[in-house]
């Protein structure tokens, strides 16, 4: 496993800034809540480093969790 002190050195291109992603959390959470209204939702964090994003998204959702 490669360990890098400079995480940005491994990134070739940033597609969306942190601010752009953060601005989309509420609308994404609202859409998931609407799409799964009345149903249990199970979220699975797959990508390395995606758990903080998932946690912030879950905080914005109002549907039931499994």
Secondary structure as UniProt FT lines:
FT   HELIX           7..10
FT   HELIX           18..35
FT   TURN            36..38
FT   TURN            48..49
FT   HELIX           51..60
//
